[in-house]
Amino acid sequence: MISQEQFNKELQLIIENAIREDVGDGDHSSLACIPTDAMGKAKLLVKDEGILAGVDFAKMVFNYVDPEMQVEVLINDGTSVKYGDIAFYVTGKSQSILKAERVVLNAMQRMSAIATKTKYFVDLIAGTQAKVLDTRKTTPGIRAIEKWAVKIGGGENHRFALYDMIMLKDNHIDFAGGISQAISKTKEYLKANNKDLKIVVEARDLNEIEEILKNDGVYQILIDNFNYEDTKTAVAMINGKCFAESSGNINEETIRRYAECGVDFISSGALTHSVYNMDLSLKAVL
């Protein structure tokens, strides 16, 4: 997994690029009709229900746009919210508030939707040993905030990108000439390049589970698109030798059944690629 320092760098890049994209050479709407020294106050109004996420990120955006802006937080990240709730107040130059408004809203609406769906999935498997994982099926350029939202919703982060974990999937295995060959070559590569990365290997059937288990050094087996009975069999075969992860065909109707098969993790791309943004508004306080 990536370090907190690297994660913070990713967040900073997201903010810088989002402001560049939205503001360009100036917020001319505000510049045209609002005095430079005019002060204002706005509230983050919730117009939906779910899990709030992105408050701390919003504070980072406001600080980037204008360090003199002050944020009074009323509702923290991870809290259940309803229509009419006020998450925070922001006070500062009116132009600065308006400059940050859309980036804050876009991020928080997306993050809150992801946190809400994640919490829903987490609750569905309560009482089992399984944990909910995200994937790399994220929106290009804003992966860090989407994965942050998964954590806020009670899920866990899988690998961040291609560089922080080895995941040998079907195409890697086929191109490498087979499972054992792919694992052997991977271990040689890691040793030669002095890298300490966890190895996850995807299995397409029970025969591949058996072959993976013949190799040392595998951290986790990805039990991909198995039915429930074969998943139970796979977990019994693995028997704690490494972690077991279910993926594929994971939704609100299936996730509980897969969790009850005894897997350690269940990954779902739907946490980040299939959500509807929470309705939030930033309204001036007069």
Rosetta blueprint (number, residue, H / E / L):
1 M L
2 I L
3 S L
4 Q H
5 E H
6 Q H
7 F H
8 N H
9 K H
10 E H
11 L H
12 Q H
13 L H
14 I H
15 I H
16 E H
17 N H
18 A H
19 I H
20 R H
21 E H
22 D H
23 V H
24 G L
25 D L
26 G L
27 D L
28 H H
29 S H
30 S H
31 L H
32 A H
33 C H
34 I L
35 P L
36 T L
37 D L
38 A L
39 M E
40 G E
41 K E
42 A E
43 K E
44 L E
45 L E
46 V E
47 K L
48 D L
49 E L
50 G E
51 I E
52 L L
53 A L
54 G L
55 V H
56 D H
57 F H
58 A H
59 K H
60 M H
61 V H
62 F H
63 N H
64 Y H
65 V H
66 D L
67 P L
68 E L
69 M L
70 Q E
71 V E
72 E E
73 V E
74 L L
75 I L
76 N L
77 D L
78 G L
79 T L
80 S E
81 V E
82 K L
83 Y L
84 G L
85 D L
86 I E
87 A E
88 F E
89 Y E
90 V E
91 T E
92 G E
93 K E
94 S H
95 Q H
96 S H
97 I H
98 L H
99 K H
100 A H
101 E H
102 R H
103 V H
104 V H
105 L H
106 N H
107 A H
108 M H
109 Q H
110 R H
111 M H
112 S H
113 A H
114 I H
115 A H
116 T H
117 K H
118 T H
119 K H
120 Y H
121 F H
122 V H
123 D H
124 L H
125 I L
126 A L
127 G L
128 T L
129 Q L
130 A L
131 K E
132 V E
133 L E
134 D L
135 T L
136 R L
137 K L
138 T L
139 T L
140 P L
141 G L
142 I L
143 R H
144 A H
145 I H
146 E H
147 K H
148 W H
149 A H
150 V H
151 K H
152 I H
153 G L
154 G L
155 G L
156 E E
157 N L
158 H L
159 R L
160 F L
161 A L
162 L L
163 Y L
164 D L
165 M L
166 I E
167 M E
168 L E
169 K L
170 D H
171 N H
172 H H
173 I H
174 D H
175 F H
176 A H
177 G L
178 G L
179 I H
180 S H
181 Q H
182 A H
183 I H
184 S H
185 K H
186 T H
187 K H
188 E H
189 Y H
190 L H
191 K H
192 A H
193 N L
194 N L
195 K L
196 D L
197 L L
198 K L
199 I E
200 V E
201 V E
202 E E
203 A E
204 R L
205 D L
206 L H
207 N H
208 E H
209 I H
210 E H
211 E H
212 I H
213 L L
214 K L
215 N L
216 D L
217 G L
218 V L
219 Y L
220 Q E
221 I E
222 L E
223 I E
224 D E
225 N L
226 F L
227 N L
228 Y H
229 E H
230 D H
231 T H
232 K H
233 T H
234 A H
235 V H
236 A H
237 M H
238 I H
239 N L
240 G L
241 K L
242 C L
243 F E
244 A E
245 E E
246 S E
247 S E
248 G L
249 N L
250 I L
251 N L
252 E L
253 E L
254 T L
255 I H
256 R H
257 R H
258 Y H
259 A H
260 E L
261 C L
262 G L
263 V L
264 D L
265 F E
266 I E
267 S E
268 S L
269 G L
270 A H
271 L H
272 T H
273 H H
274 S L
275 V L
276 Y L
277 N L
278 M L
279 D L
280 L E
281 S E
282 L E
283 K E
284 A E
285 V L
286 L L
